[in-house]
Amino acid sequence: MRPIREACLGTASALVTLLACAPVAAAAATGTDSAHDKGKDRVITLIGRLAEQSRFPVNPGGAPAQGDRTVVRSILFDEAGKQVGETAGTCTTTRVADGGAEVCIVTYTLPGGQLSVQGMVFGHLIPGPPPSFDNGITGGTGEYARARGSVHADTIATGTRRFTIDLKG
């Protein structure tokens, strides 16, 4: 198993990036359209780069344990490389067997409002790059007040993830 610090960094980075990208991408990709416009499904691609991460292990210096927590913040960029927002959230380990599992709750702050995302990440304790994952959009504020859909995250470099946000109208 890789150290919990490494595992959490990848997972937290992925989640933060994912969540932060969704609202910004929507604003950048649709101009004045809002996430709750009826009949307007959209797919938005963003890049998230880990900016800060703190870990709160149950067993400091020991093996990963249920209840380990990671707090993260990432900066979000559109496909042209322009900064469009940021994301912040927490992930809590719920299982250490079979590669591990954690539940994450993330908020994306974007032009026009915020987007909320949550879900599970599986395999975060397996050595190698952090795993891909899919999480659900649970709501938002402002332009994203009725946002629904999902976010898919893939690791593309150390501390960097590509988020594909599928907003449902």
N, C-alpha and C positions, 0 to 999 in steps of 0.2 A: 504494500500500500504506500502511496506517496504521503508525505506529511500533511497534516490537516491544514497547515498554512497554505500550501500549494493548492490543495483541493478547494479550499474555500475561495481563494483568489480567483480561480477560474470560474467557479460557479457564480460567485457574487458579481464578478465582472460581467459575466454573460447576462445575468438577470438585470443588472442595473442598465447595461447598455440596451438590452431589449426593451425594457420598459420606457426608458427615456426617449427612445427613438420614435415610438409610435405616434405620439401627438405632434411632434415637430415635423415628422415626415408628412403627416396629413396636411398640416398647414402649408408646408413648402410645395407639396405636390398639387394641392387643389386651390391655391390662392385664397379666395374669400369663402370657399365652401366650408361647411362645418361637418364634424364627424357624425352629426345626427340628421343630416339632410336625408330625407327618405329616398330609397331607391338608388343610392349612390354608393355601391361597393367600391372599395379602393384597396390597392396593394401598394405599400410604401416600403422602401428599402433605406435603412439607416446604418451607420457605423458608430459603435460605441467604444470609447476608450476609457479604461479604468483610471479614475483620478485619485480616489482615496478608498482605503479599506482597513477596517479594524476587526479583529477576531476576539471572541470571548469564549474560550474553551471551558468546558465543565471540568476537565482534568488538565490544568496548565502544564505543559511539557510532557503530557502523557498521550495515550492513544485517543483517537476520535471517539466521541461519545454522543448518545442521544442528548439533545439540548444544546450542543455547541451552536453558537450564533455568530454570524458575520454581518457587519454593517458596511454598505458600499455606496459609492457615488461615482457616476460616470458622466462624461461629456459626450453629447450626441452630435453627429455630423451628417449632412446630407451626402449624396453620392458625388457631389462636386467638391467636397471637402470643407464646406461652410458650416461653422458651428451653429446648431439650431436649437439647442436646449441642453438639459441635463436630467439625470435620473438618480433616484436615491431609494434604498430599500434595505430590508433585512431578510436573511435566510437562516432557518433553524433546522439543524440535523434531526431527522425523525427516525432514521434507521442507519446502523453502521454495517450490518451484514449485507452480503450480496452486492458489494460496490457502493453502498450508501444511498440515501435518499434525503432530500431536504425540501421544505416548503418555503417559498419566497413570496414576499409582498413588496411591490415596487410602485413608486409614483414617478411619473414623467412630467416635468415642468416644461411647457412649450408655449410658443406664442399663442395667445388666445385661450389658454386654460391648462388643465392638468388631466392626465390619463392614469387610471389605476389598472394594475395587472397583478395576477397572482397565479400560482400553480406549483407543481412538483418538478424537481430536477432529480433524475436518477443516474447513478454511476459517478457521482462527484468524487468518490474516494478511490477510483480506479486510476492507476498511473497513466500518464500521457496527457494530451490536450483535454480540456474540459469538454464534456459531452454536449451534443446538440440537445435542444429541448423545445417544447411547445407549451405556452401558458395562455390563459384566458384573459381577455380584456373584460374587466368587471364594471367599468363606468368611468366617469370623469366629471370635470367642471367646465364652465364656459362653453366654448365651441364643442367640447367633447362630453357634454352633460348626458347624452344617451348613447355613448360609444359602446359598441359590442364587437366581438371578433376574437382574433387570436394573434399571437406573436410567435414566430419561429426564430430561434437563435442558433448560429453556427460560429464556432471559433475560427478566426482567419489568421490570427497571430497572437503572440503572448499579450494578454491584457486587452485584446481587441476582438470584438464580435460584430457579425453582420446580422441585423435584425430585419426580418420580413414581416411587416405588420399587415394583417388582412382585416380591414375595417368593413363591417357590414352596415349597410344603410338602413 
